[in-house]
Amino acid sequence: MNYIKSEHYRLLRKPSLYVTSGICLLFQVMAALLLYFFNQFETDFPYATSRFLYSNVVSSGTLLVIIAMLFNLMLTGKDMSLIKQAISFGISRTTIFWTKFMLTLSYFLLLCIASLFLIIGLGENLLSQEENSIANFLIALSNMIPLVFAGFSIIHMMRMLKVATMYIIIFLLVLFTYSGELFWMIFRSINGLNELYKYGPDILLRNNLNHFMDQAAYVDYRCWITGIVLAFIALLIGTRKFTKQNID
């Protein structure tokens, strides 16, 4: 508990926590206001709708993962130099791994919840409302949750194993932008594996956006399978490797 409190205190003293959160919320307000003002000055402006505003969130799965990385870096950046000191005081590596994971994840989730209420409030009060837009938006978000969580887990695993930030970004971009297409090229001629590409995060996010724009969003079990499997593998590798890793 003392270690959790110290890490929490350190996190709350990070200016990046407030700057990152403020910028994310500000961008949402600016996006809604831009659509609102364009609608005031341009006749028949087609994008001043709540559904279009929400679509910007649904289409930003990769961006959300990058923001998640910024939150994780708050306790896995320069603070990693303090791990050796924590271990010398008798804190187990498992405690260190999961404390940093849960604290940064908790504040990232708080930002996501605040952003959800803010974007819905802006969309429903400033822009034209469309039938079932909120329901479809929430369903589309439910499909994104496991994939973003998987991304966060992968980031934490790689940071705790001292993988350079640039390599993490490259890996995330490949995973969330090209993985499904890569699976299709590799396994398209192999029976039983030629459908594996449909579980690629990029394919799932793209389909999720398309279904939302068609007002036909539904809970896609493949998003949850992919997200849970990726998160489980990442956290399993992370905990096992970190307990054996040399701490310089």
C-alpha positions as CSV (number, residue, x, y, z in Angstrom):
1,M,0.0,0.0,0.0
2,N,2.9,2.4,0.7
3,Y,4.3,1.8,-2.7
4,I,0.9,2.3,-4.4
5,K,0.5,5.6,-2.4
6,S,4.0,6.8,-3.4
7,E,3.4,6.0,-7.1
8,H,0.0,7.7,-7.0
9,Y,1.5,10.8,-5.4
10,R,4.2,10.8,-8.0
11,L,1.6,10.5,-10.8
12,L,-0.5,13.4,-9.4
13,R,2.5,15.6,-9.4
14,K,3.2,15.0,-13.1
15,P,2.3,18.2,-15.2
16,S,1.9,15.9,-18.2
17,L,-1.1,14.3,-16.5
18,Y,-3.0,17.6,-16.6
19,V,-1.6,18.9,-19.8
20,T,-2.4,15.7,-21.8
21,S,-5.9,15.5,-20.3
22,G,-6.6,19.3,-20.9
23,I,-5.4,19.1,-24.6
24,C,-7.6,16.0,-25.3
25,L,-10.7,17.7,-23.9
26,L,-9.9,21.0,-25.6
27,F,-9.6,19.3,-29.0
28,Q,-13.1,17.8,-28.5
29,V,-14.6,21.2,-27.7
30,M,-12.8,22.8,-30.7
31,A,-14.0,20.1,-33.1
32,A,-17.7,20.6,-32.0
33,L,-17.4,24.4,-32.1
34,L,-15.9,24.3,-35.6
35,L,-18.8,22.2,-36.9
36,Y,-21.2,24.5,-35.1
37,F,-19.8,27.7,-36.5
38,F,-19.4,26.4,-40.0
39,N,-23.1,25.4,-39.9
40,Q,-24.0,29.0,-38.9
41,F,-22.2,30.6,-41.8
42,E,-22.6,28.0,-44.6
43,T,-25.9,27.0,-46.0
44,D,-26.7,23.3,-46.0
45,F,-23.5,22.4,-44.2
46,P,-23.7,18.6,-44.2
47,Y,-21.4,17.8,-41.3
48,A,-23.0,19.7,-38.4
49,T,-24.5,16.5,-37.0
50,S,-23.9,14.6,-33.8
51,R,-23.3,11.4,-35.8
52,F,-20.4,13.1,-37.7
53,L,-18.9,14.4,-34.5
54,Y,-19.1,10.9,-32.9
55,S,-17.6,9.3,-36.0
56,N,-14.4,11.3,-35.3
57,V,-14.1,9.4,-32.0
58,V,-15.0,6.0,-33.6
59,S,-12.4,6.5,-36.3
60,S,-9.6,7.4,-33.8
61,G,-8.8,4.0,-32.4
62,T,-5.1,4.2,-33.1
63,L,-5.0,7.8,-31.8
64,L,-6.6,6.6,-28.5
65,V,-3.9,4.0,-28.2
66,I,-1.2,6.7,-28.7
67,I,-2.9,8.8,-26.0
68,A,-2.9,5.7,-23.8
69,M,0.8,5.4,-24.3
70,L,1.3,9.0,-23.0
71,F,-0.5,8.1,-19.8
72,N,1.5,4.9,-19.4
73,L,4.8,6.8,-19.9
74,M,4.0,9.0,-16.9
75,L,5.1,6.1,-14.6
76,T,7.2,4.1,-17.0
77,G,9.3,6.9,-18.4
78,K,12.0,8.5,-16.3
79,D,10.5,6.9,-13.2
80,M,11.8,3.6,-14.3
81,S,15.2,4.6,-12.8
82,L,13.5,4.4,-9.4
83,I,12.6,0.7,-9.7
84,K,16.0,-0.5,-8.4
85,Q,15.5,1.6,-5.3
86,A,12.0,0.2,-4.8
87,I,13.2,-3.4,-5.1
88,S,16.0,-2.7,-2.5
89,F,13.2,-1.6,-0.1
90,G,11.6,-5.0,-0.5
91,I,8.9,-4.2,-3.1
92,S,8.3,-7.2,-5.3
93,R,8.6,-6.8,-9.1
94,T,5.1,-8.1,-9.5
95,T,3.8,-5.3,-7.3
96,I,5.8,-2.8,-9.3
97,F,4.5,-4.1,-12.6
98,W,0.8,-4.1,-11.7
99,T,0.9,-0.9,-9.7
100,K,2.2,1.1,-12.6
101,F,-0.3,-0.7,-14.9
102,M,-3.4,-0.1,-12.7
103,L,-2.6,3.5,-11.8
104,T,-1.9,4.8,-15.3
105,L,-4.8,2.7,-16.7
106,S,-7.2,4.2,-14.1
107,Y,-6.4,7.8,-15.0
108,F,-6.6,7.0,-18.7
109,L,-10.1,5.5,-18.1
110,L,-11.1,8.6,-16.2
111,L,-10.2,10.8,-19.1
112,C,-12.1,8.5,-21.5
113,I,-15.2,8.7,-19.3
114,A,-15.0,12.5,-19.0
115,S,-14.5,12.7,-22.8
116,L,-17.5,10.5,-23.4
117,F,-19.8,12.8,-21.4
118,L,-18.3,15.9,-22.9
119,I,-18.6,14.8,-26.5
120,I,-22.2,13.6,-26.1
121,G,-23.1,16.8,-24.4
122,L,-21.5,18.9,-27.2
123,G,-23.1,16.7,-29.9
124,E,-26.6,16.8,-28.5
125,N,-26.6,20.5,-27.7
126,L,-24.6,22.2,-30.4
127,L,-25.3,20.0,-33.5
128,S,-28.3,18.4,-35.3
129,Q,-29.4,15.3,-33.5
130,E,-30.0,12.1,-35.4
131,E,-32.1,9.2,-34.3
132,N,-30.2,6.4,-32.5
133,S,-26.9,8.3,-32.9
134,I,-26.1,7.9,-29.2
135,A,-27.1,4.3,-29.0
136,N,-25.0,3.4,-32.1
137,F,-22.1,5.5,-30.7
138,L,-22.1,3.6,-27.4
139,I,-22.2,0.3,-29.2
140,A,-19.3,1.3,-31.4
141,L,-17.4,2.4,-28.3
142,S,-18.0,-1.0,-26.7
143,N,-16.2,-2.6,-29.6
144,M,-13.3,-0.3,-29.2
145,I,-12.8,-0.8,-25.5
146,P,-11.1,-4.3,-25.7
147,L,-8.9,-3.2,-28.5
148,V,-7.7,-0.1,-26.8
149,F,-7.2,-2.0,-23.6
150,A,-5.1,-4.5,-25.5
151,G,-3.0,-1.6,-26.9
152,F,-2.5,-0.3,-23.4
153,S,-1.4,-3.7,-22.1
154,I,1.0,-4.1,-25.0
155,I,2.5,-0.6,-24.3
156,H,2.9,-1.4,-20.6
157,M,4.6,-4.7,-21.3
158,M,7.0,-3.2,-23.8
159,R,7.8,-0.2,-21.6
160,M,8.5,-2.4,-18.5
161,L,10.8,-4.5,-20.7
162,K,12.7,-1.3,-21.7
163,V,11.7,-1.3,-25.3
164,A,12.4,2.1,-26.9
165,T,9.4,4.4,-27.4
166,M,10.0,4.7,-31.1
167,Y,9.8,0.9,-31.6
168,I,6.6,0.8,-29.6
169,I,5.0,3.4,-31.8
170,I,6.1,1.6,-34.9
171,F,4.7,-1.7,-33.5
172,L,1.4,-0.1,-32.6
173,L,1.0,1.5,-36.0
174,V,1.6,-1.8,-37.7
175,L,-0.8,-3.6,-35.4
176,F,-3.6,-1.1,-35.6
177,T,-3.1,-0.1,-39.2
178,Y,-1.8,-3.1,-41.3
179,S,-2.1,-6.3,-39.2
180,G,-5.2,-7.6,-40.8
181,E,-3.9,-7.0,-44.3
182,L,-0.6,-8.7,-43.4
183,F,-2.5,-11.7,-42.0
184,W,-4.5,-11.9,-45.3
185,M,-1.3,-11.9,-47.4
186,I,0.4,-14.5,-45.3
187,F,-2.5,-16.9,-44.7
188,R,-4.8,-16.4,-47.6
189,S,-3.8,-19.7,-49.3
190,I,-4.0,-21.8,-46.1
191,N,-7.3,-23.4,-45.3
192,G,-8.5,-22.7,-41.8
193,L,-6.3,-19.7,-41.4
194,N,-7.4,-17.7,-44.4
195,E,-10.2,-16.0,-42.3
196,L,-7.7,-15.0,-39.5
197,Y,-7.3,-11.5,-41.0
198,K,-10.9,-10.7,-40.0
199,Y,-9.6,-10.6,-36.4
200,G,-6.9,-8.0,-37.1
201,P,-7.4,-4.8,-35.0
202,D,-7.3,-2.6,-38.1
203,I,-10.0,-4.6,-39.9
204,L,-12.1,-4.7,-36.7
205,L,-11.8,-0.9,-36.2
206,R,-12.6,-0.2,-39.9
207,N,-15.7,-2.4,-39.9
208,N,-16.8,-0.8,-36.6
209,L,-16.6,2.6,-38.2
210,N,-18.4,1.5,-41.3
211,H,-21.2,0.0,-39.3
212,F,-21.5,3.1,-37.2
213,M,-21.7,5.4,-40.2
214,D,-24.4,3.1,-41.7
215,Q,-26.3,3.4,-38.4
216,A,-26.1,-0.4,-38.0
217,A,-23.6,-0.7,-35.2
218,Y,-23.7,-4.0,-33.3
219,V,-21.5,-5.7,-30.6
220,D,-18.8,-7.5,-32.4
221,Y,-17.6,-10.5,-30.4
222,R,-14.4,-10.6,-32.6
223,C,-13.3,-7.3,-31.0
224,W,-13.6,-8.8,-27.6
225,I,-11.8,-12.0,-28.6
226,T,-8.9,-10.1,-30.2
227,G,-8.6,-7.6,-27.4
228,I,-8.7,-10.2,-24.6
229,V,-6.2,-12.5,-26.3
230,L,-3.8,-9.7,-27.1
231,A,-4.0,-8.2,-23.6
232,F,-3.6,-11.6,-21.9
233,I,-0.6,-12.5,-23.9
234,A,1.0,-9.1,-23.4
235,L,0.5,-9.1,-19.6
236,L,1.6,-12.7,-19.3
237,I,4.8,-12.0,-21.1
238,G,5.3,-8.8,-19.3
239,T,4.9,-10.2,-15.8
240,R,7.2,-13.2,-16.5
241,K,9.9,-11.3,-18.3
242,F,10.0,-8.4,-15.9
243,T,10.5,-10.7,-12.9
244,K,13.6,-12.1,-14.5
245,Q,14.9,-8.9,-16.0
246,N,18.2,-7.3,-14.9
247,I,17.5,-3.9,-13.3
248,D,20.4,-1.5,-14.0
